[in-house]
Amino acid sequence: MDTLCVDHVTKEYATHGKSLVVLRGVSLKLSDGENLAVIGPSGSGKSTLLSIIGTLERPTSGRIELAGEDPFSFDEPALADFRNRQIGFIFQDHHLLPQCTLLENVLIPTLADGRPTPEEIEWGRALIDRIGLTGRIDYRPSELSGGERQRIAIARALIRQPRLLLADEPTGNLDRKTAESVGQLLLELQNERGMMLIIVTHSQQIAGMLSRHVELDGGILR
């Protein structure tokens, strides 16, 4: 059974009295444990598509279904809770809080419920151990390399054990060797957890590591 269904999604923006069409009837399906790379030129709508799948932005038309539910049928508080529990996000910039330790950064998504539980703290520690940074758990982001900071961003995205992991150019700021290492870590964790993974990337190197890839060009998925 497909756990993610994107059905004829369109996105338009009103600009200077005209309609700017970014997505034109995009459809795709993904099941638990599957991964997908979305490639395409700048301005093709890749990040917009990822934002809609991640429920950060509403489509103009079409439907998204994740885990048997239409998230856009929820009111805003329920949608925010659904997003926090079902979807993990990784961006090109790690967006770590400089004043927080690595463990505190990983636990940030749990604060939506007030404070992390002992089980969540233990899981955060386990994730930091899994990404190879146990000895630096009390460090601040400024004390890490770019690749290490992105590894912490990956751990943060996994703290709620989401069903769907979305990565927007996750290796765009890294050198080729570090990018390959981070990409491999993403795939290992995705396979271990049985999640769905979608990566938007310009990198043919990263796209080639995934099981499937599609191209978005002119708002059309090919």
C-alpha positions in Angstrom: 0.0 0.0 0.0 1.3 3.5 -0.9 1.8 5.5 2.3 2.4 8.8 0.5 0.2 9.8 -2.4 0.6 13.1 -4.2 -2.3 13.4 -6.6 -2.4 16.0 -9.4 -1.0 18.8 -7.3 -0.8 22.3 -8.8 0.6 25.5 -7.3 0.1 29.0 -8.6 1.1 32.4 -7.2 -0.5 35.7 -8.0 2.2 38.2 -9.1 1.6 41.7 -10.5 -1.9 40.7 -11.5 -0.8 37.6 -13.3 -0.7 33.9 -12.3 2.7 32.3 -11.9 2.3 28.5 -12.3 5.0 26.6 -10.5 3.6 23.1 -10.4 1.4 21.6 -13.1 -0.5 18.4 -12.0 2.3 16.6 -10.2 1.6 13.1 -9.0 3.8 10.5 -7.3 3.5 7.6 -4.8 5.8 6.2 -2.2 5.6 3.4 0.3 7.3 2.8 3.6 11.0 2.0 3.1 11.2 3.6 -0.3 13.3 6.5 -1.4 13.2 9.0 -4.2 15.4 11.7 -5.6 13.8 14.8 -7.3 16.2 16.5 -9.6 15.8 19.5 -12.0 17.1 22.9 -12.8 16.8 25.9 -10.5 13.3 27.4 -10.5 11.7 24.2 -11.6 9.5 23.9 -8.5 11.5 21.3 -6.5 11.5 23.1 -3.2 7.9 24.2 -3.7 6.9 20.5 -4.2 8.8 19.5 -1.1 7.1 22.3 1.0 3.7 21.1 -0.1 4.5 17.4 0.6 5.8 18.5 4.0 2.5 20.4 4.6 4.4 23.7 5.0 2.5 25.1 2.1 -0.9 24.4 0.7 -1.4 23.4 -2.9 -3.6 25.4 -5.2 -5.4 22.2 -6.3 -4.8 18.5 -6.0 -4.5 16.3 -2.9 -1.8 15.0 -0.5 -2.4 11.8 1.5 0.1 10.6 4.1 -0.4 7.6 6.3 -4.1 7.4 5.2 -4.9 11.0 6.1 -5.4 14.2 4.3 -3.3 16.7 6.4 -4.8 19.7 4.7 -8.2 18.8 6.1 -6.9 19.6 9.6 -7.1 22.9 11.3 -3.8 24.7 11.9 -3.0 23.3 15.4 -3.8 19.7 14.3 -1.8 20.2 11.1 1.2 21.4 13.0 1.0 18.4 15.4 0.6 16.0 12.4 3.7 17.6 10.7 5.8 17.4 13.9 5.0 13.7 14.4 4.9 12.3 10.8 7.5 14.4 8.9 11.2 15.1 9.4 12.9 18.0 7.6 16.5 18.5 6.6 17.6 21.6 4.8 20.7 22.8 3.0 21.5 25.0 6.0 21.5 23.0 9.2 19.5 25.7 11.2 21.0 24.6 14.5 20.7 26.9 17.4 24.1 28.2 18.3 23.5 28.6 22.0 22.3 25.0 22.5 24.3 21.8 22.9 24.1 19.1 20.3 21.7 17.1 22.4 19.5 20.1 23.0 19.4 20.8 19.3 18.3 17.3 18.5 15.5 17.5 21.1 14.0 20.8 19.8 11.1 19.1 17.9 10.0 17.4 21.2 9.4 20.8 22.8 6.1 21.1 21.0 4.8 18.9 23.8 6.3 21.0 26.5 9.5 19.2 27.4 11.2 16.0 26.2 10.4 12.8 28.0 13.1 10.6 29.5 12.5 8.2 26.6 13.0 11.0 24.1 16.2 12.1 25.8 17.5 8.6 25.6 16.5 8.3 22.0 18.3 11.6 21.3 21.5 10.3 22.9 21.2 7.1 20.8 20.8 9.0 17.6 23.9 11.1 18.4 25.8 7.9 19.1 24.5 6.4 15.8 25.8 9.4 13.8 29.2 9.0 15.4 29.3 12.1 17.7 28.9 10.6 21.1 32.0 12.3 22.5 30.7 15.7 21.4 27.2 15.6 22.8 27.7 18.7 25.0 29.5 20.7 22.2 27.9 23.7 20.5 27.4 23.8 16.7 30.3 26.2 16.3 32.7 23.5 17.5 31.7 21.2 14.7 32.6 20.9 11.0 30.0 21.5 8.3 29.4 17.8 7.8 29.1 17.2 11.5 26.5 19.9 11.8 24.5 18.4 9.1 24.7 15.0 10.8 23.1 16.7 13.9 20.4 18.1 11.6 19.6 14.6 10.5 19.4 13.3 14.1 17.0 16.2 14.9 14.8 15.3 11.9 14.6 11.7 13.3 13.9 12.5 16.9 10.1 12.1 16.5 10.6 8.9 14.5 8.7 10.3 11.5 7.2 8.3 8.7 8.5 10.6 6.0 11.9 12.3 5.8 12.3 15.3 3.4 15.7 16.7 2.5 16.1 19.8 0.5 19.7 20.0 -1.0 21.0 18.4 2.3 24.6 18.2 0.9 24.6 21.5 -1.1 27.0 23.2 1.3 29.4 20.3 1.6 32.5 19.2 -0.3 32.1 16.1 -2.5 33.6 13.6 0.0 31.6 14.9 3.0 28.5 15.0 0.8 28.9 11.4 0.0 29.3 10.5 3.6 26.2 12.4 4.7 24.2 11.0 1.8 25.2 7.4 2.8 24.3 8.1 6.4 20.8 9.3 5.3 20.2 6.1 3.3 21.5 3.9 6.1 19.2 5.5 8.7 16.2 5.5 6.3 16.8 1.8 5.7 17.1 1.0 9.4 14.0 2.9 10.3 11.9 1.8 7.3 10.9 5.4 6.6 10.1 7.1 3.3 12.8 9.5 2.0 12.6 12.2 -0.6 15.7 14.2 -1.5 15.6 17.3 -3.7 19.1 17.7 -5.1 21.2 19.2 -7.9 23.8 16.5 -7.3 23.9 13.6 -9.7 26.2 11.9 -7.2 23.5 12.0 -4.4 20.6 11.2 -6.8 22.5 8.2 -8.1 22.6 6.8 -4.5 18.8 6.5 -4.3 16.6 3.8 -5.7 14.4 6.0 -7.8 14.7 9.4 -9.3 12.4 11.7 -11.2 13.0 15.1 -12.9 10.9 18.2 -12.3 11.1 20.6 -15.2 8.7 23.5 -15.9 6.5 22.3 -13.1 6.0 18.9 -14.7 7.3 15.7 -13.2 9.0 13.4 -15.8 
